[in-house]
Amino acid sequence: MAERAISRFFREGGRPEGTPYSPISHLTITPHRATVELVVLGGFVEVWLAKEGHDGLVGINCLEKIQLSTPATLLGAMIAGVDVVLMGAGVPREIPRTLNDLAAGRIVHLPIDVDGADADRFTLDLDASDVVGPSLPTLTRPVFLAIVSAHVLAAFLARDEDIRPDGFVVEGPPAGGHNAPPRKSVIDEKGELLFGPRDEPDLAKIAALDMPFWLAGAAGTPTALREARAAGAHGVQVGTVFALSTDSGLVDDIRNALLDGIRDDSLHVRTDPLASPTGFPFKVAEIEGTISDRAIMVGRPRLCDLGFLRTPYLRPDDVVGYRCAAEPEHMYERKDGTAEDTIGRACVCNGLTASVGLGQTRKDGYRELPIVTLGSDTNAARQLLEIYPDGWTATQVVEWLVTT
Ligand SMILES: Cc1cc2nc3c(=O)[nH]c(=O)nc-3n(C[C@H](O)[C@H](O)[C@H](O)COP(=O)(O)O)c2cc1C
C-alpha cells in the first residue's frame, strides 16, 4: 500500500511552486480501493509518527459526523497501535462496535446517515483482511472515549453495553475546533453564536455515572487541571496551547500572528454558527488575510475538490448522492439542497489544509487561503507567554501542566 501511494503521489524534490496537488477520488459509501488505502495509510502514519521516540499513550481524535472515513482511519490507526480513540461532533454510538469488530477481525458494517433515507438502510463496509491482505497483524482494541458536552448524551451512551464508551471527554463551549450547538441559539449583531450558563456541562451528573472522564475547553492550565481532578475528573484534554506550540503543523506566520494577538490582547476567536458546512458551530480565529474575513470568504471561488465534509443524501432515483453546503451554490441546489443553507459556509477542508501549509493551488493559479481554529479562551496561552515569551514546545506544555 505504501509503495502504491509513493509511486502515485511522491514527487522527488517536492511540489514545484504553483503546481496543484494531484487529486484523489472522494470518499463515498462504496469507496475505490485506492481511496480506502490512502485513508488507512493516513490513520497509520499519524499514529506511527506520534508514537516515535517515547512509550507514552497515543490517541486519535475523529469527528463522528465524518462517517465515511471512520472505519479505514481507525483500521490504519489500530495497525499503528493506537491506544485511545476519541470521537465527538455527533453521537458516537457505533464506535465501540466498530472497534470491537476491527480487533476481532470481523467485517465492519458502519451505519451511515443518509439525508432522506431510513436510519440503518445504508452501511459502509470494510473488510480489514481484504484491504490489508495476509500481513494484517492482530489488532488490539483501543480504549474509546466519547466527547460529549451534555450529561444527557453521556447518560444515554452509558446506559447500554453495546454503545457504552470506556469514558468521556466533557467539552465546554470555549474549546477549539467544532463545538456542540448551544441549547438555545442566540446570535449577536456580529453574527456570533453565544453560549449561556445552561450550556456548561453538569459535572456532578457526569461524575455520578461512575465512569472515567476528562475535561476539555479552557482546561489547559495547572489550576484548571487541579480543579478538574477535584471535581472527579481523571485529567484534562487540551488543544489550544498545543496548536500554538512549535510542534503543531500551523504555518509559522499564522502561529506568530496568533501569539502577537494574544500578547497585545487583540485576538478575537468567534464561534461561527455557519462557517462549517457540517452545521456544527466552529471556532474561527480572526486573522487578517484568512477566511475569517467575510469578504475574503465570499470572494473565494467555490470549489469542492477535497470533499471530506460532504454529506450523503438520497437522490430522487434512490441512489446515494453527496453534497456540501460550501460547494458552488448551483450544484448544491441541483442536489436538492436549499440556497439558504449555503450562506456563510466556508470551505473548511481547504481552509484547514492551508493553515498547516498544505493549501491547494488551482490550475488557474488561485491559492486556497487558511481558516484557523483555536479555543476562545487564551488565558493558558497568556500564562505560557510569561514563562516562554518566544513560544513553547508541546513537551514544555505537558511539563508545565503536571509539575506546576
Ligand atoms: C487547532 C485545533 C483543532 C482541533 N481539532 C479537533 C478535531 O479534529 N476533533 C476534535 O474532536 N476536537 C478537535 N479540537 C478540540 C480539542 O481536541 C480539545 O478538546 C479542545 O481544544 C480543548 O479546549 P481548548 O482549546 O480550550 O484547549 C481541536 C482544537 C484545536 C485548537
The ligand as an ORCA input file, in Angstrom:
! r2SCAN-3c Opt
* xyz 0 1
  C      -6.499     23.592     16.166
  C      -7.489     22.706     16.844
  C      -8.023     21.634     16.131
  C      -8.938     20.759     16.739
  N      -9.437     19.706     16.015
  C     -10.265     18.821     16.621
  C     -10.746     17.679     15.912
  O     -10.426     17.467     14.743
  N     -11.583     16.822     16.555
  C     -11.954     17.039     17.854
  O     -12.719     16.239     18.397
  N     -11.512     18.106     18.547
  C     -10.679     18.987     17.959
  N     -10.229     20.072     18.676
  C     -10.636     20.226     20.090
  C      -9.570     19.650     21.030
  O      -9.494     18.261     20.873
  C      -9.833     19.962     22.506
  O     -10.948     19.277     23.016
  C     -10.062     21.429     22.769
  O      -9.169     22.192     22.012
  C      -9.887     21.703     24.249
  O     -10.137     23.034     24.557
  P      -9.025     24.208     24.449
  O      -8.981     24.566     23.007
  O      -9.598     25.312     25.277
  O      -7.730     23.660     24.974
  C      -9.329     20.970     18.084
  C      -8.797     22.062     18.784
  C      -7.883     22.930     18.180
  C      -7.347     24.095     18.970
*
